[in-house]
């Protein structure tokens, strides 16, 4: 099969007037992948070979100073965002190498682009923005053992960036310069669909690709039917060509235990598939199976790219109108989290015979697969998803106080969320304020930040708002994105990533000997307080055993207590200020 693929690739290149546009992967028989210099050469090479239909553009620079390239291709001749909008053309953004060891998207994308340009077809009905490698610095951390549980290519890049950030955990917080550049590309082009090309980790089985789409379970409800049609159309095209596609990510419920089956889910917006639907657009996550040889993975990824372009060419204008209608719809409530129900159905899954026996190395049960013995597993799948945390939208929007306005404005602007600055302050403004009843900080950092889990509620309060504060209106196309950024208990909110951490840190305190005296004075002055304190000692053993908590019981009842402790700085308002 490998020799046949190489022969076909070379024959195609020889017969084409664009023969220099072949990749190192093709010339090696798909045993190797090229270095990033090849992306630069091919980007400019495609633009020179097809000057009316391809543009090579630099959209960012990595921390190590490398250019980030995108190829814009359309046989309509619309090669700028303005031209695409004037023509009413949907924009398809396909990105490879967000995890740079999972690199078949780059090689398959160049092959698909060359073949698409060789014939009139799908590229007349859309604009393709192709990012061959998103994580460029990681791509150049090149080695033979970057992906130990993957078959080929011989060498590949690294999962994370030079700053050790995982770009597919960074969509909402956007810490990485690479992600900020990508968000600029999204703001400029407003793609109708974003396709993120990956390779799985995990077990060994026969299925060779998984295709997941949102909106389908989540996202704007009227867009979900189009999301399902897009996913099903791509999966049907792959199956017709002999692939074994899945509509869910094949990760076991219990790690390393095939019998535990699978559970579908909705990604949080740190991931591409969770983020993009918050823009009222369509996201697709493509995961080829890491244990399939590299030639096979490139082939099935190229077939996926072709199928995506065909679906958008056929339905894209209708989907674009539906997405624009979603932009205009008012947002009244939003599911911030989703969960699978306990409802289980049995599915046939094409795996291999396996054993699970204790390991004398790890001491744990270890699964060993026999790839010479294909086997159909009958396993459980939980794929009925329902909302978890649902939050009503504010009547008018959010207020970000002036002391946080600078960095929050930068973050909102990166995503394209609209906001205004208040020229004048407001005194005792009726608003909703959120106070944390419990604050839990992760013991270890994630992506360089100490994440926080906040439990609390919104309640009516009158608060002073200084001039220079931000008003973020809920009446805007990116309202769902704004809510995920600013609702403190949303899974990837700015607060969850620790950006408002100082609001939940006590700064002032009362010395114990002072609190002791204050407590005695309060008890002497209030029989009701004496009864309340006695009841708490009796009914709450943890409180009774905690000297500081007992003193804070009285400290909280003094004017010295910091009323802003655990007060989330952002407010919700039902009227424009």
PAFIPA-460976 format. One record per residue: x, y, z of N, C-alpha, C in turn. Coordinates in steps of 0.1 Angstrom, whole numbers, plus 5000, padded with zeros to 4 digits. Example, Ala and Ser with C-alpha at 12.3 -4.5 7.8 and 13.67 -1.06 7.14 Angstrom:
PAFIPA-460976
513249435078512349555078513249675078;512849785071513749895071512950005079;
***
This chain:
PAFIPA-460976
500849885000500050005000500950135000;501950135008502850245009503450274995;503950164988504650184975503650234965;502350184966501350224956501050374958;500850414971500650554973501750644968;502950604970504050684966504050694950;503850584944503750574929502650664924;501450664930500350744926500750894928;501350924939501651064942502651124931;503651044928504651084919504151094905;503251004901502651014888501751134887;500951164897500151284897501051414896;502151414903503051534902503651544888;504051434882504651434869503651484858;502351454860501451484850500851624851;501251694862500651824865501651934861;501152054856502052164854502552224866;502052194878502452244891503352134898;504052054890504851954896505751994908;506352114907507252154918506452174931;505152174931504352194943504152064951;504851954948504751834956505451854969;505151774979505751784992506851674994;507651705004508651605008507951475012;506751485018506051365022505751275010;505251334999504951254987506251194981;507251274981508451224975509151114983;508851104996509351005004508450885005;507350884997506350774999505550785012;505450905017504750935029505350865041;506650845041507350795053507950905061;508051025055508651145062507751265060;507951365068507351495066508451605065;508151705058509151815056509251905068;510351985068510552085078509752215075;509752315083508952425081509352515069;510652505066511052585054510252545042;509852415041509052375030507652445030;507052475041505852545042505952685036;507052745039507352885034507452875018;508252775014508452754999507152724992;506352634997505152594991504052704991;504052785002503052895003503352994992;504553034990504953124979504853054966;505152924965505152854952503752844947;502752814956501352804951500852944946;501253054953500853184949501453224936;502653184933503253214920502653124909;502353004912501752914902500352944898;499653004908498153034906497953174911;498453274904498353414909496953474910;496053424902494653464903493853394914;494353284918493553204927494153174941;495353204943496053174956496853294960;496753324973497553424980498253364991;499553394993500253355005500353475014;499953455027499953565036500553525049;501253615055501853605068500853665078;500453585088499453645097499953655112;501253615114501753625127503253585128;503853605140505153565142505253485155;505953385155506053295167507053355178;507053315190507953365200509453345196;509753245188511153225183511353295170;510453375166510653465154510353405141;509653295140509253225127507953285122;507853295109506653345103505553245104;504253285105503153205105502353225092;502353125083501853135070500453075068;499653145060498353095056498253105041;497653005034497353015020495853045018;495553145011494153185007493953134993;492953054991492652994978491153004974;490953054962489553054957489553074942;488952984935488852994920487853104916;487153164926486353284924487153404922;488453404926489253524926489153604938;488253574948488053654960489153614970;490153694972491353654980491553744991;490553834995490653915006489353905014;489353935027488053925034486954015028;487354135024486354225018485754165005;486654104997486154044984485253924987;485553844997484753725001483353775006;483353885014482053935019481253995007;481854064998481154124987480454014978;481253904977480753794968479753704976;479553724989478753634997479253494998;480553474997481153344997481453295012;481153175015481553115028483053095028;483653115040485053095042485252975050;486152885045486552765052487952775057;488152765070489552765075489852625079;490952575074491452445077492852465083;493052415095494352425102495052295105;496252275102497052165106498052195117;498552095124499652115132499452205144;498252215150498152275163498852205173;498952065172499851975179500751925168;502051985168502851975156503451835154;503251735163503651605160502551535153;501351585153500151525146500051605133;500851565123501151655112500551615099;499751515098499251475085498351585079;497751675087496951785081497751875072;499051895075499851975067500051905053;500551785053500851715041499551685033;498451645039497251615032496651745027;496751855034496151985030496852035017;498152025016498852065004498451984992;498351854995497951754984496551794979;495651814988494251844985494151974977;494952074982494852204976495352194961;496452124959496952114945495952044936;495351944941494351864933493051954931;492652024941491452114939491752224929;492952274929493252384919493352334905;493552204904493752144890492452134883;491352154889490052134883489052234888;488152284880487152374885486252294894;485752354905484952274914484652354927;484952284938484552334951485152474954;486352504950486952634953486352744946;485452724936484652834930483552884939;483152804949481952834957482352874971;483652894974484052934987485452984987;485953034998487353075000487952985010;489052925007489752835016490952915022;490952915035492152975043492852845049;493952815044494652695049495952735057;495952695069497152715078497852575079;498852555072499452425072500052385086;500652475093501152445106500852565115;500052545126499652645135500752655146;501252545151502252555162503652535155;504152655150505352645141506552615149;506852675161507952655169508052505173;506852455177506752315181507052225169;506652265157506952185145508452165143;509252265147510652265145511452195156;510752155167511352075177511151925172;512051895163511851785154512551665159;511951545159512651425164511851295161;512551185163511951055160511051005170;511151065183510351005194509451115200;509051205192508051305197506751255200;506351145192505051085194505250935196;505550885208505850745209504750645206;503550685207502350595204501750635191;502550655181502150685167503050625157;502350575146503150515135503450615124;504550665124505050755114504450895115;505150995109506250975100507550945108;508650935101509950895108510350995118;510151125116510351235125509251325124;508951395135507851495135508151595146;507251695147507451805157506851765171;506751865179506351845193504951895196;504351855206502951885209502752035212;503652095220503352225225504352325219;504052455222504852565217506252575224;507052665219508352695225508152745240;507052805242506752855256506052745264;505952625259505352505266503852525268;503252595259501752605259501152515249;500052455253499252375244498152465238;498352485225497452575218495952535218;495752405219494352355219493852345234;494452425242493852455255493852605257;494052685246494252825248493252915240;492252855234491352935226490753055233;490253025245489453135252490453225260;491353175267492253255275493353325266;493653265255494553325245495853385251;496553305258497853355263498953355253;498953255244500053235235500053335223;501153395220501253485208500653415196;500853285194500353215182498853215182;498253195194496753205195496253345192;496953445197496453575194496553605180;497553555173497653575158496453495151;496153375156495053305150493753375152;493553435164492253505166492153625157;493353685154493353795144492853745130;493353625127492853565114491353545114;490853495125489453475126488653605126;489153705132488453835132488353885118;489553875110489553925097488653855087;488753725088488053645077486653595081;486453585095485153535099484753405092;485553305093485253175086483853115090;483153065081481952995084482252865091;483252795087483652665093485152675096;485552615107486952595111487152445113;488152385106488452245107489852225113;489852155124491052135132491551995130;492751975124493151845120494151785130;493851665136494651605146494951465144;495651395153495851255154495451215168;494751105170494451065184495651015191;495450995204496250915213495350795216;495850705225494950605230495150465225;494050385225494150245223494350205208;494350075206494550015193493149955188;492749995176491449945171491449965156;490449925149490449935134489950065129;489050135136488550265131489750355129;489650435117490850505113490650655114;489450705118489250855118487950875126;487950985134486751035141486551185136;485251215134484851345130483751395139;484051505146483151565156482851705152;481651745153481151885149480351945159;480452075161479552155168479252285160;478152345161476952305169476352175164;476052095173475351965171474651925184;475451915195474851895208474552035214;475552125213475452255219475452365209;475752485213475752595203474352645200;474252745191472952795188472052685182;470852675189469952565186469552545171;469152655164468752645150469952605141;471252615146472352575137472652425139;472052365148472552225151472152125140;471052155133470652065122471652075111;472152195108473152215098474452145102;474852155115476052095120475951945118;474851885121474651735120474751705105;474151775096474151745082475651755077;476351855081477751865077478551745082;478451705095479151595100478851465092;477551445091477051315084477451315070;477451425063477951435049479351395048;480251445056481651415056481851265060;481151215070481351075074480850985063;479751015056479350935045480350935034;480951045031481951045020483150965023;483550975036484650885040484350745039;483150705045482850565044482750505030;482250595021482150545007483450515001;484550575006485850555001486650445009;485950375018486550265025487050295039;486850425043487350455057486350395067;486750395080485950345091485750465101;484950565097484850685106483950665118;484250745128483450755140482850895142;481750915149481151045151481551095165;482351025173482751065186484251035188;484751095198486251075201486350945208;487150845203487250715209488150705221;487850765232488550765244487750685254;488350575260487550495269487150575282;485950535287485550595300486550565311;487050445311488050405321489350385312;490350455316491650455308492150315307;492450275294493050145291492050025293;490750055294489849945296488749945285;488949875274487949875263486549845267;486349755277485049715281484249835287;484949935292484150045298483450135287;483750115275483050185264483450335263;482450415258482750555254481650645260;482050765261481150875265481350995257;480351045250480451165242480351285251;480751405246480651525254480751645246;480651755252480851885246482051955252;482951985243484252045247484052185253;484852215263484752355268485552445259;485352575260485952665250487452685250;488152615258489652615257490052545244;489152455239489452375228488752435215;489352405203488752465191487352425189;486952295192485652255190484652315200;485052355212484252425221484152575219;485252625213485252775211484552815199;484752755188484252815176482652835175;481952735180480452755180480052875188;480852925198480453045205480453165196;481053155185481053265175479853245165;478953155168477853125159478353075145;479452995146479952935134480152785136;480652715126480752565127482152525129;482352435139483752375142483752225139;484852185134484952035132486351995137;486351895145487551825150487751695143;488851685136489151555129490351485136;490151365139491151285146491451155139;492551145131492951015126493550935137;493550805134493950715145495450695144;496150715155497550725156498250595152;497550475154498250355151498050315136;497350385128497350365114498650425108;499350355098500550415093500350555086;501450625086501350765081500750775067;501050695058500450705044498950695045;498450605053496950585055496350715061;497050765071496450885078496451005069;497451025061497451135051496351115041;496150995036495150965026493750995032;493450955044492050975049491851115053;492951185057492851325060492551405047;493251375036493051435024491551415019;491051295021489651265017488751355026;489151375039488251455047488251605042;489451655039489551795034488651805021;488751705012487951715000486451705003;486051625013484651615017484151745023;484951805031484651935038484352035027;485252045018485152145007483952124999;483651994996482451964988481152004995;481151975008479952005016479652155016;480752225019480652375020480252435006;480852374995480452424982478952404979;478452294984477052264981476052344991;476452355003475452405013475952535020;477152575017477752685025476952815025;476452855014475652985013474452975022;473752855022472652845031473052845046;474152775049474652775063475152915067;475752985057476153125061474953215064;473853205057472653275060472153235074;472253105077471753065090472653115101;473953125099474853175109474653325111;474453395101474153535102472853565109;471853475107470653485115470853465130;471753365133472153345147472753465153;473653535145474253665150473153765155;472053765147471053865150470053825161;470053695165469153655175469553695189;468653745197469053785211469353665219;470353675228470753565237470053585250;469253495255468553505267469053415278;469553305274470253215284471253125277;472153065284473252995278473652875287;473752755281474352645289475852655289;476352675301477852695302478552565303;477852455307478452325307477352225302;477852105298477051995293477551875300;476651775301476951645306476251535299;476851415299476151295294475251245305;474051195300473151135310473550995312;472850925321473150785324472550685313;471950745304471350665293472450595285;472350465283473450395277472850315265;473550315254473150215243474450145239;474150015235475249925231475549955216;476849955213477249975199478249875195;478349845182479449755177480649845174;481749805179483049885177484049795172;484749835161485749745154487049755161;487349665169488649665177489449535173;490349505182491149375181490949295193;491249165192491249085204492349135214;491949125227492849185237492849105249;493849115258493849055271494149165281;493649145293493949245304494449155316;495749175318496449095328497349185337;497549145349498449225358499849235352;500449355353501749375348502749365359;503849295356504949285366505849405366;505549495356506349625355505549735364;504349755360503549865367502849815379;502449685379501649635390500149655387;499849725376498449745373497949655362;496649645360496149575349496649635336;497049555326497649615314496849545302;496449625293495749575281496749555270;496749435264497549405252496749365241;496949425229496149405217496849315207;496049235200496549145190495949195176;496749275169496349335157496149235145;496549105148496249005138494848945139;494148985149492848925152491749035153;491249095142490249195143489049135151;488349215158487249165167486249285168;484949245167483949345170483549345184;483849465191483449475205482049525206;481249475215479949525219480149605232;480149735231480449825242479449925244;479349985257478350085260478850225254;477850305250478150445246477050525253;477550635260476650735265476750855256;475750885248475950995239474651085239;473851075249472751175251473251285260;473351405255473951515263472851615267;472951665279472051765284472751885290;472151995291472852105297473152075312;474352125317474652125331474352255338;475252345338475052475344474452565333;473252615335472552705326472452845333;472752945326472753085332471953175323;471053255329470353355322471353465318;471153525306471953635302471553755310;472453855312472053975318471154055309;470354135315469354215306470054305297;471154375301471854465292473254425289;473954375300475354345297476154335310;477454345309478454335320479154475321;479554495334480454615337481754565342;482854605336484154565341484754695347;485054695360485554815367486854865361;487054995362488255065356489555005360;489654955372490954895376491354765369;490354705362490654585354490354615339;489954735336489554765322490654745312;491854775316492954765306493154635300;493454535309493754395304492554325299;491354355305490154285300489754345286;489954475284489754525271490654465260;491854435264492754375255492254235251;491754155261491354025259490054025251;489154115254487854125246488154155231;489154245229489454295216490154175208;490954095215491553975208490453885202;489353875209488253785204487253865195;487353995195486354075187485054095194;485054085208483854115215483754265217;482554315214482354465215482254505229;482754625231482654695245482754845243;482354915253482455065254483055105267;483655225267484255275279483255385284;483055385298482255485304482955615306;482455715300483155845302482955905316;481855865322481455915335481155805344;481555815357481255715367479855715371;479455615378478055605384478155565399;477255635406477255605421476055525424;476255425433475155335437474255285425;474955235415474255185403473655045407;472355035403471654905405472254805396;472654695402473454585394473254455401;473854355395473954225401475454205404;475754165416477154135420477253985424;478353935422478653785424479653775435;479253705446480153675457480353525458;481653495460481953355461481753305476;481053195477480853125490481953035492;482552975482483652885483484652905471;485952905475486952925465487952805466;488152735455489052625455490152645444;491352645449492452665439493152525437;493452505424494152385420495552375427;495952255431497252245437498352275428;498152225415499252245405498752345394;499652405387499252495376498852415364;498052475356497652425343497952525332;498752495322499152585312499752715318;500452695329501152805336500252895345;499052855347498152935355497552845366;497252905377496652835388495052845387;494452745382493052755380492252755393;491052815393490252835404488852785401;488252715411486852675410486052765420;485152845415484352945423482952895424;482452895436481052865439480352985445;479353035440478653155445477353185438;476953305438475653345431475653495428;474853525419474553665416473453715425;473553845430472453895438472454045436;471254105438471154255435471954335446;472654425441473454525449473554655442;473754755450474054885444475554915446;476254935434477754945435478155075427;479255135432479855245425480655195414;480555265403481255225391482055345386;483455335386484155455382484255485367;484555605363484755635349485955555344;485855515331486855435325486555285326;485455255333484955115333484455075319;484354945317483854885304482454845305;481654875295480354815294480454715282;480054595285480054485274478654445271;478054495261476654475258476354325255;475254275259474854135256474254135242;473754245237473154255224474254265213;474954155210475954155200476154005195;476653985183476853855178477653755187;478653805194479553725202479053725217;477753735219477253735233477553605241;477553495234477853365241479353365245;480153415237481553425240481853515251;481153625252481253725263480853655276;479753585276479353515288480353415293;480953335284481953235288483153305293;483453425289484653495294484353555308;483153605310482853695321481953625332;481353515329480653445340481653375349;481753405362482953355369483053205371;481853135370481952995372481752915359;481952985348482052915335483352845335;483452725328484652645329485952705324;485952795315487152855310487053005311;486353055320486253205322487553265326;487653395325488853465329489053435344;488053435352488153405366488653265369;488053165361488453025363489953005360;490553085351491953075348492853165358;492153215368492953285379493253435376;492553485365492853625362492353725372;491353695380490853785390491153735404;492253655405492553585418492753675430;493253795428493453885439492053925446;490953915439489653945445489353845455;489953725455489553615464490753595474;491553695477492653675486492353775498;492353735510492253835521493453915523;493354045525494554135526494654195540;493554235545493554295559493154185569;493554205581493254105591493154165605;492654095614492554135628493354045637;494254095644495154015653494253935662;494753815665493853715673493553775687;494553845693494253895707493154015706;493154085695492154195693490854125690;490754025681489553955678488953895691;489753845699489353785712488553885720;489154005722488454105730487254155723;487254175710486054215702484954105704;485253985704484253875705483653885718;484353905729483753905742482854025744;483254135738482354255738481054235730;481154165719479954135711479054035719;479653935725478853835732478153905744;478853995750478254065762477054155758;477154205746476154305741474954235735;475054105731473954045722473653905727;472553885734472153745738471853665725;471353725715471053655702472353605696;473353685696474653635691475253525699;475053535712475553425721474853295717;473553295715472853175711473253125697;473453215688473953175674475253115675;476153165683477553115684477552975690;476752965701476652835707476052725698;475052765690474452665681475452625670;476252715666477252685655478352585661;478752615673479652525680479152385681;477852375684477252245687476952175674;476552245663476152175651477252165640;478352235642479352235631480652195637;481052065638482252025644483552085637;483452105624484652155618484852305622;483752375624483852515629484352515643;483852425651484252415665485752385667;486252315657487752275659488652375652;488152485646488952575638489052715646;490152735652490252865660490052985652;490652985640490553105631489153125627;488453025623487053035619486153085630;486453045643485653095654485953245656;487153295655487453435656486853515645;486853455632486353525621484853545622;484153455629482753465632482453605637;483253645646483053785652483653895644;484853865638485453965629484554015618;483853915612482953945601481854045605;481554055618480454145623481054275627;482254315623482754445627482954525614;482954655615483254745604484554725597;485454655604486854625598486854525588;485854435587485754325578485754385564;486554325554486654375540485454325533;484454415530483254365523483554325509;484654365503485054325490485654185489;486054125500486653995499485653895493;486153825483485353725475484253795467;484353925464483453985455484053995442;483453925432483953925418483854065413;484854115407484854265403483854295392;483454205384482554225372481154225377;480354325372478954335375478054295363;476854255366475854245355474754355357;474254405346473254515347472154485337;470954525341469754505332469454625324;470154735326469954855318471354915315;471454975303472655035299473055145309;474255155313474655255323474755395316;
***
